[in-house]
Amino acid sequence: ANERTTPLTEVLFEEKMEIGYTYDFGDNWQHVIRLEKIGPAETHPQTTFCTAGKGRRPPEDCGGMYRYAELLQALAHPKHEDHAEAIEVLGEGFDPAEFDLDQINNELAGLKKPRRGGGNRRVWMME
């Protein structure tokens, strides 16, 4: 399915369903998206939100999960030959364990507003 035109409600329509998603075919980030709970649209004014997580997301175009792991190792060791590159790519003071739930939900709140779908659900369209 085309992720730009297919609402998630067409591929995730029962609680606990999961789909695989590849983000950035060049870096090949593999994700699992799981529908935890379906509720009435009136329950939350913002229907796309994060409830929990772990760790900081890698920066865009950092080279995929294996290169990201190498950069984290180089960042942790100032004498590593790639330490300067790790700082350049990840940023000074980058903490891979950091997780900011409020920041993530603020970013999700900025997504394109939903249009009404069938029944009591909201359908998010990504363009």
Long-range contacts (C-beta under 8 A, 24 or more apart in sequence): 3-126, 4-126, 4-127, 5-125, 5-127, 7-117, 7-123, 7-124, 7-125, 8-33, 8-35, 8-124, 9-117, 9-121, 9-123, 14-38, 24-60, 24-61, 26-61, 26-64, 27-61, 27-62, 27-63, 27-64, 27-65, 27-67, 28-64, 28-65, 29-58, 29-64, 29-65, 30-65, 38-121, 40-120, 41-116, 41-120, 41-121, 41-122, 42-120, 46-105, 46-108, 46-109, 47-114, 47-122, 47-124, 48-108, 48-111, 48-114, 48-124, 49-105, 49-108, 49-109, 50-101, 50-104, 50-105, 50-108, 52-101, 53-99, 53-101, 53-104, 54-99, 55-96, 55-97, 55-98, 55-99, 56-94, 56-95, 56-96, 56-97, 56-98, 56-99, 59-89, 59-90, 59-91, 62-89, 62-90, 72-96
